[in-house]
């Protein structure tokens, strides 16, 4: 079993040593990153993680255009050369390239939404990957239906839901409409928007890859992690986007307590951070399928 955390700099590795592995990325190849690491520093990150007895994973979860995919081959070859421990991906173009250069066994599939049932997991296992993370929007019933012992299977145990992505520069367009320079607001992780029908603020980020909108609610499965481990799930990602190193230190300590059997850890976090909107996502949500008569006509 491993807890995977997303540090913000290489200096965060030691303070976050309660984790088993670190997940880093660069915004040329990854999206919705907690921080974008300089490519020149990746080898030092691998060395630092290994010296601490940790694994170092790289997020290559971008969906690449035809022109962008050309740069993926040399990047994956570089990751192979510096001996990263795994590569998170979502675009099957990455899988095709990795298979060609002999590192498909390093890949960990994480599209955030696709793997929701035993058949999905069985198919991904057939590809010879290192592992896979099931969808964020699964119920407890879905989680129980999947047999994680058939492979190295995990989940995002803490993090925001991804609601929207566009390659368009929507934050820039907004400020330009009102004759304001958008530059100070690019890569600003403190911006939020609110829809008229919602009561919560949603995080919005514009970077080199476009615009992302994330949920106001934070999926927090701390009170379920011990049960998930007992069922055989082996990877648990704590996505620290919008947070900081000190917060992640506290979070890791409480997750470790939950793994060791402490109860009601979510209550403890809610008291420590009342400004955070924690929830259990789809775990207990009742999902319904509309009848054809209810479906809107297009």
C-alpha positions in Angstrom: 0.0 0.0 0.0 1.3 3.5 -0.8 0.1 7.0 -0.1 1.1 9.3 -3.0 1.2 13.0 -2.5 1.8 16.0 -4.8 4.6 18.3 -3.5 5.0 21.8 -4.7 8.9 22.0 -4.8 11.7 19.5 -4.2 12.2 21.1 -0.8 8.8 19.7 0.2 10.0 16.1 -0.2 11.5 15.8 3.3 8.6 17.5 5.2 6.2 15.2 3.3 8.1 12.0 4.1 5.0 10.5 5.7 4.0 9.7 2.1 5.4 6.7 0.2 5.7 8.3 -3.2 5.7 11.8 -4.8 3.8 12.7 -8.0 5.3 15.7 -9.9 4.8 17.1 -13.4 5.5 19.8 -15.9 2.7 21.8 -17.6 4.0 20.9 -21.0 2.9 17.3 -20.4 0.6 17.4 -17.4 -2.6 19.3 -16.5 -4.2 20.3 -13.2 -0.9 20.0 -11.5 -0.4 21.1 -7.9 2.8 22.7 -9.2 4.8 22.7 -12.5 8.4 21.4 -11.9 11.2 22.6 -14.1 12.2 19.8 -16.5 15.9 20.3 -15.7 15.2 19.4 -12.1 13.5 16.0 -12.7 16.6 14.0 -12.3 17.4 15.7 -8.9 13.8 14.9 -7.9 14.3 11.2 -8.6 17.6 11.2 -6.7 16.1 13.0 -3.7 13.0 10.8 -3.5 15.1 7.6 -3.8 17.5 8.9 -1.1 14.5 9.3 1.2 13.3 5.8 0.3 10.4 7.0 -1.7 9.1 6.5 -5.2 8.9 9.3 -7.8 6.1 9.3 -10.3 5.6 11.8 -13.1 2.2 13.1 -14.3 1.8 12.9 -18.1 -2.0 13.2 -18.0 -2.4 15.8 -20.8 -4.6 14.9 -23.8 -2.2 15.7 -26.7 -3.0 17.1 -30.1 -1.3 15.7 -33.1 1.3 18.4 -33.1 2.0 18.1 -29.4 2.3 14.3 -29.4 5.6 14.6 -31.3 7.4 15.9 -28.2 6.2 13.0 -26.0 8.6 10.4 -27.3 11.8 12.2 -26.3 10.2 13.1 -22.9 9.3 9.5 -22.2 12.8 8.4 -23.2 14.2 11.0 -20.8 12.0 9.7 -18.0 13.2 6.1 -18.7 16.8 7.3 -18.6 16.5 9.0 -15.2 14.6 5.9 -13.9 11.4 7.4 -12.6 9.3 4.8 -10.8 6.1 5.3 -12.7 4.2 7.5 -15.2 0.6 8.6 -14.8 -1.2 9.0 -18.1 -4.7 9.3 -19.6 -4.0 9.6 -23.4 -3.6 6.3 -25.1 -1.1 8.0 -27.5 1.2 7.9 -24.5 0.6 4.2 -24.1 1.4 3.5 -27.7 4.7 5.4 -27.5 5.6 3.9 -24.1 5.0 0.4 -25.5 7.2 1.1 -28.5 10.1 2.2 -26.3 9.7 -0.6 -23.8 8.2 1.2 -20.7 4.5 0.3 -20.8 5.2 -1.4 -17.5 5.8 2.0 -15.9 2.4 3.4 -16.9 -0.4 4.1 -14.4 -3.7 4.9 -16.0 -5.6 7.8 -14.4 -8.2 9.6 -16.5 -10.2 10.5 -13.3 -13.5 9.3 -14.9 -13.2 6.2 -17.0 -12.7 3.2 -14.8 -16.0 2.4 -13.0 -16.6 -1.3 -13.1 -14.8 -4.7 -13.1 -14.7 -5.0 -16.9 -12.9 -1.6 -17.2 -10.3 -2.8 -14.7 -9.9 -6.2 -16.4 -9.3 -4.5 -19.8 -6.7 -2.2 -18.4 -4.9 -5.1 -16.6 -4.6 -6.8 -20.0 -2.3 -4.0 -21.3 0.6 -4.8 -19.0 0.5 -1.5 -17.1 2.0 -0.9 -13.7 -1.3 0.2 -12.2 -4.5 2.1 -12.6 -6.6 4.5 -10.6 -10.4 4.1 -10.7 -12.8 6.9 -11.4 -13.4 9.6 -8.8 -17.1 9.4 -9.4 -17.8 5.9 -8.2 -20.1 4.8 -5.5 -19.2 2.5 -2.6 -21.1 -0.2 -4.4 -18.9 0.2 -7.5 -15.7 0.1 -5.3 -16.9 -3.1 -3.7 -17.7 -4.7 -7.0 -14.2 -4.3 -8.3 -11.7 -6.9 -7.3 -8.5 -4.9 -6.7 -6.5 -8.0 -6.0 -6.3 -8.7 -9.8 -3.8 -5.9 -10.2 -2.2 -2.8 -8.7 -5.4 -0.7 -8.4 -5.9 2.5 -6.5 -7.9 5.7 -6.4 -7.8 9.4 -5.6 -8.6 9.4 -1.9 -8.4 13.2 -1.5 -8.9 16.0 -4.1 -11.2 18.2 -6.1 -13.4 17.0 -8.9 -12.5 18.1 -12.4 -15.7 19.7 -13.9 -14.7 21.4 -17.1 -11.7 21.8 -19.4 -11.3 23.9 -22.5 -8.2 24.8 -24.5 -9.6 28.3 -24.8 -8.2 31.0 -22.6 -11.4 31.9 -20.8 -9.9 33.9 -18.0 -7.9 36.0 -20.4 -11.1 36.5 -22.5 -13.0 37.7 -19.5 -10.5 40.3 -18.4 -9.8 41.5 -22.0 -13.5 42.1 -22.4 -13.4 44.6 -19.5 -10.1 46.1 -20.8 -7.9 44.7 -18.1 -4.6 43.0 -18.5 -5.1 39.3 -17.8 -1.4 38.5 -17.2 -1.6 38.7 -13.3 -4.4 36.2 -13.3 -2.7 33.4 -15.3 -1.6 30.4 -13.3 -3.4 32.0 -10.3 -4.7 29.2 -8.1 -6.8 31.6 -6.0 -9.4 32.5 -8.6 -12.9 31.3 -8.2 -16.2 31.6 -10.0 -19.8 30.9 -9.0 -22.7 29.8 -11.1 -26.1 31.4 -10.3 -27.6 28.0 -9.3 -24.7 26.9 -7.1 -24.0 28.0 -3.5 -20.3 27.2 -3.7 -17.3 28.8 -5.4 -15.5 26.8 -8.0 -11.8 27.0 -8.6 -10.8 28.2 -12.0 -7.3 28.0 -13.5 -5.9 29.2 -16.8 -2.5 28.0 -17.8 -0.6 27.2 -20.9 -3.0 24.3 -21.6 -6.2 26.3 -21.4 -8.8 26.6 -18.7 -9.9 24.2 -16.0 -12.8 24.5 -13.5 -12.8 22.3 -10.4 -15.4 21.5 -7.8 -16.1 23.4 -4.6 -16.4 20.2 -2.7 -13.2 18.2 -1.9 -13.5 14.4 -2.1 -12.1 13.2 1.3 -12.1 9.4 1.9 -10.1 9.4 5.1 -12.8 7.5 7.0 -12.9 4.8 4.3 -9.2 4.3 3.5 -8.7 1.5 6.1 -11.6 -0.5 4.5 -10.3 0.1 1.0 -6.9 -1.2 2.0 -8.6 -4.3 3.6 -10.3 -4.9 0.2 -6.9 -4.9 -1.5 -6.6 -1.4 -3.0 -3.0 -0.5 -3.1 -2.5 3.1 -4.3 -4.0 6.2 -2.8 -3.5 9.6 -4.3 -3.7 12.8 -2.2 -4.0 15.6 -4.7 -2.8 18.8 -3.1 -3.8 21.3 -5.7 -4.9 24.6 -4.1 -3.1 23.6 -0.8 0.4 24.1 0.7 3.1 21.9 2.2 2.1 22.5 5.8 -1.5 21.5 5.1 -0.4 18.3 3.4 1.8 17.4 6.4 -1.3 17.6 8.6 -3.4 15.7 6.1 -0.8 12.9 5.8 -0.6 12.5 9.6 -4.4 12.2 9.8 -4.5 9.7 7.0 -1.9 7.6 8.7 -3.9 7.7 11.9 -7.0 6.5 9.9 -5.0 3.7 8.3 -3.9 2.6 11.8 -7.6 2.4 12.9 -8.5 5.8 14.3 -12.2 6.6 13.7 -13.9 9.9 12.8 -10.9 11.4 11.2 -13.0 13.5 8.8 -14.6 15.2 11.8 -11.1 16.1 13.1 -10.2 17.7 9.7 -13.5 19.6 9.6 -12.7 21.1 13.0 -9.1 22.0 12.0 -10.1 23.5 8.6 -13.7 24.8 8.8 -13.2 26.7 5.6 -12.7 23.5 3.6 -15.8 21.9 2.0 -15.1 18.2 2.6 -17.4 15.5 1.3 -17.5 11.9 0.3 -18.4 12.6 -3.3 -20.3 9.8 -5.0 -19.7 7.2 -2.3 -23.2 7.2 -1.0 -24.9 9.1 -3.8 -27.9 7.4 -5.4 -27.4 7.4 -9.1 -30.4 7.1 -11.5 -30.7 6.5 -15.2 -33.4 8.5 -16.9 -36.0 6.8 -19.0 -35.9 7.5 -22.7 -39.1 9.5 -22.4 -37.3 11.8 -19.9 -34.3 12.5 -22.1 -34.3 15.8 -23.9 -34.7 15.8 -27.7 -31.8 17.3 -29.6 
